[in-house]
Amino acid sequence: FKTDCQELYQAIKSNSNMAEITSILQDINSLKQGVQELGVTWVPRQANALAHQFAIYQRVMSSNVLWNQNLPTMIENK
């Protein structure tokens, strides 16, 4: 599991509970129960730029896009 959010990374690593992200932490803890080894890594935002672009692109595009036929240019060029 990789994140560019240091607060989330620190909360996961320390098993702490932050009210603002309680539901996210609960989801991650549920996933951890189903996987024998789930690690967490912090990555700088620059290393996660394509994921951010993809998330923005998906949000504005129709959910009917067929990714296997029409890849976004940002993915084709990588």
C-alpha atoms as an extended CHARMM CRD file, in Angstrom:
* protein
*
        78  EXT
         1         1  PHE       CA              0.0000000000        0.0000000000        0.0000000000  PROA      1               0.0000000000
         2         2  LYS       CA              1.4920000000        3.3340000000       -1.0410000000  PROA      2               0.0000000000
         3         3  THR       CA              0.3530000000        6.7930000000       -0.0470000000  PROA      3               0.0000000000
         4         4  ASP       CA              1.6330000000       10.3120000000       -0.5520000000  PROA      4               0.0000000000
         5         5  CYS       CA             -0.2030000000       11.5070000000        2.5810000000  PROA      5               0.0000000000
         6         6  GLN       CA              2.2510000000       11.5670000000        5.4630000000  PROA      6               0.0000000000
         7         7  GLU       CA             -0.5250000000       11.9110000000        8.0610000000  PROA      7               0.0000000000
         8         8  LEU       CA             -2.2350000000        8.7620000000        6.7750000000  PROA      8               0.0000000000
         9         9  TYR       CA              1.0890000000        6.9220000000        6.6030000000  PROA      9               0.0000000000
        10        10  GLN       CA              1.9490000000        7.8440000000       10.2000000000  PROA      10              0.0000000000
        11        11  ALA       CA             -1.5360000000        6.9180000000       11.4580000000  PROA      11              0.0000000000
        12        12  ILE       CA             -1.3130000000        3.4830000000        9.8270000000  PROA      12              0.0000000000
        13        13  LYS       CA              2.2140000000        2.7970000000       11.0560000000  PROA      13              0.0000000000
        14        14  SER       CA              1.4580000000        3.8610000000       14.6340000000  PROA      14              0.0000000000
        15        15  ASN       CA             -2.0110000000        2.2800000000       14.7800000000  PROA      15              0.0000000000
        16        16  SER       CA             -3.3620000000        5.6150000000       15.9610000000  PROA      16              0.0000000000
        17        17  ASN       CA             -6.8660000000        6.9030000000       15.3810000000  PROA      17              0.0000000000
        18        18  MET       CA             -7.4450000000       10.2790000000       13.7490000000  PROA      18              0.0000000000
        19        19  ALA       CA            -11.0740000000       11.4160000000       13.7880000000  PROA      19              0.0000000000
        20        20  GLU       CA            -10.7970000000       13.0270000000       10.3320000000  PROA      20              0.0000000000
        21        21  ILE       CA             -9.7980000000        9.7680000000        8.6410000000  PROA      21              0.0000000000
        22        22  THR       CA            -11.3960000000        7.1600000000       10.8820000000  PROA      22              0.0000000000
        23        23  SER       CA            -13.3740000000        5.5290000000        8.0690000000  PROA      23              0.0000000000
        24        24  ILE       CA            -10.2800000000        5.3140000000        5.8460000000  PROA      24              0.0000000000
        25        25  LEU       CA             -8.2870000000        3.7260000000        8.6620000000  PROA      25              0.0000000000
        26        26  GLN       CA            -11.1110000000        1.2640000000        9.3120000000  PROA      26              0.0000000000
        27        27  ASP       CA            -11.1400000000        0.2630000000        5.6370000000  PROA      27              0.0000000000
        28        28  ILE       CA             -7.3680000000       -0.2270000000        5.6530000000  PROA      28              0.0000000000
        29        29  ASN       CA             -7.5510000000       -2.3030000000        8.8310000000  PROA      29              0.0000000000
        30        30  SER       CA            -10.2440000000       -4.4720000000        7.2320000000  PROA      30              0.0000000000
        31        31  LEU       CA             -8.0080000000       -5.0100000000        4.2040000000  PROA      31              0.0000000000
        32        32  LYS       CA             -5.0720000000       -5.8700000000        6.4530000000  PROA      32              0.0000000000
        33        33  GLN       CA             -7.0900000000       -8.6960000000        8.0000000000  PROA      33              0.0000000000
        34        34  GLY       CA             -7.5830000000      -10.3230000000        4.5910000000  PROA      34              0.0000000000
        35        35  VAL       CA             -3.9300000000      -10.1080000000        3.5680000000  PROA      35              0.0000000000
        36        36  GLN       CA             -1.0920000000      -11.8560000000        5.3580000000  PROA      36              0.0000000000
        37        37  GLU       CA              1.4940000000       -9.2120000000        4.6050000000  PROA      37              0.0000000000
        38        38  LEU       CA              0.3040000000       -5.7050000000        3.9090000000  PROA      38              0.0000000000
        39        39  GLY       CA              2.9700000000       -3.0460000000        4.0830000000  PROA      39              0.0000000000
        40        40  VAL       CA              2.6060000000        0.6790000000        3.8960000000  PROA      40              0.0000000000
        41        41  THR       CA              5.0370000000        2.9930000000        2.1550000000  PROA      41              0.0000000000
        42        42  TRP       CA              5.1120000000        6.7540000000        1.9150000000  PROA      42              0.0000000000
        43        43  VAL       CA              6.0050000000        8.1310000000       -1.5160000000  PROA      43              0.0000000000
        44        44  PRO       CA              6.5200000000       11.7740000000       -2.4410000000  PROA      44              0.0000000000
        45        45  ARG       CA              3.6020000000       13.3160000000       -4.3320000000  PROA      45              0.0000000000
        46        46  GLN       CA              5.7850000000       13.7240000000       -7.4370000000  PROA      46              0.0000000000
        47        47  ALA       CA              6.1940000000        9.9320000000       -7.5990000000  PROA      47              0.0000000000
        48        48  ASN       CA              2.4230000000        9.5780000000       -7.5040000000  PROA      48              0.0000000000
        49        49  ALA       CA              1.6480000000       12.1590000000      -10.2070000000  PROA      49              0.0000000000
        50        50  LEU       CA              0.2120000000        9.6850000000      -12.7140000000  PROA      50              0.0000000000
        51        51  ALA       CA             -2.1950000000        8.2720000000      -10.1170000000  PROA      51              0.0000000000
        52        52  HSD       CA             -3.4200000000       11.7910000000       -9.3290000000  PROA      52              0.0000000000
        53        53  GLN       CA             -3.8970000000       12.6020000000      -13.0130000000  PROA      53              0.0000000000
        54        54  PHE       CA             -5.7430000000        9.3390000000      -13.5410000000  PROA      54              0.0000000000
        55        55  ALA       CA             -8.0760000000        9.9670000000      -10.5780000000  PROA      55              0.0000000000
        56        56  ILE       CA             -8.9250000000       13.4460000000      -11.8710000000  PROA      56              0.0000000000
        57        57  TYR       CA             -9.4600000000       12.1160000000      -15.3860000000  PROA      57              0.0000000000
        58        58  GLN       CA            -11.7780000000        9.3530000000      -14.1450000000  PROA      58              0.0000000000
        59        59  ARG       CA            -13.7950000000       11.8130000000      -12.0790000000  PROA      59              0.0000000000
        60        60  VAL       CA            -14.6030000000       14.0020000000      -15.0840000000  PROA      60              0.0000000000
        61        61  MET       CA            -15.0930000000       11.1870000000      -17.6060000000  PROA      61              0.0000000000
        62        62  SER       CA            -18.1050000000        8.9860000000      -18.0150000000  PROA      62              0.0000000000
        63        63  SER       CA            -17.9740000000        5.6750000000      -16.1610000000  PROA      63              0.0000000000
        64        64  ASN       CA            -18.7600000000        3.9990000000      -19.5020000000  PROA      64              0.0000000000
        65        65  VAL       CA            -15.2530000000        4.5560000000      -20.8520000000  PROA      65              0.0000000000
        66        66  LEU       CA            -13.7040000000        1.3180000000      -22.1320000000  PROA      66              0.0000000000
        67        67  TRP       CA            -10.1230000000        1.5840000000      -20.8990000000  PROA      67              0.0000000000
        68        68  ASN       CA             -8.8850000000       -1.4180000000      -22.8670000000  PROA      68              0.0000000000
        69        69  GLN       CA             -9.9130000000        0.2370000000      -26.1370000000  PROA      69              0.0000000000
        70        70  ASN       CA             -9.3740000000        3.9410000000      -25.4660000000  PROA      70              0.0000000000
        71        71  LEU       CA             -6.4840000000        4.5020000000      -23.0980000000  PROA      71              0.0000000000
        72        72  PRO       CA             -6.0720000000        8.0850000000      -21.9120000000  PROA      72              0.0000000000
        73        73  THR       CA             -3.1110000000        9.7870000000      -23.5590000000  PROA      73              0.0000000000
        74        74  MET       CA             -1.4170000000       10.2460000000      -20.1730000000  PROA      74              0.0000000000
        75        75  ILE       CA             -1.2530000000        6.4510000000      -19.8080000000  PROA      75              0.0000000000
        76        76  GLU       CA             -0.3090000000        5.6660000000      -23.4080000000  PROA      76              0.0000000000
        77        77  ASN       CA              2.6620000000        8.0330000000      -23.1840000000  PROA      77              0.0000000000
        78        78  LYS       CA              4.1180000000        6.4390000000      -20.0030000000  PROA      78              0.0000000000
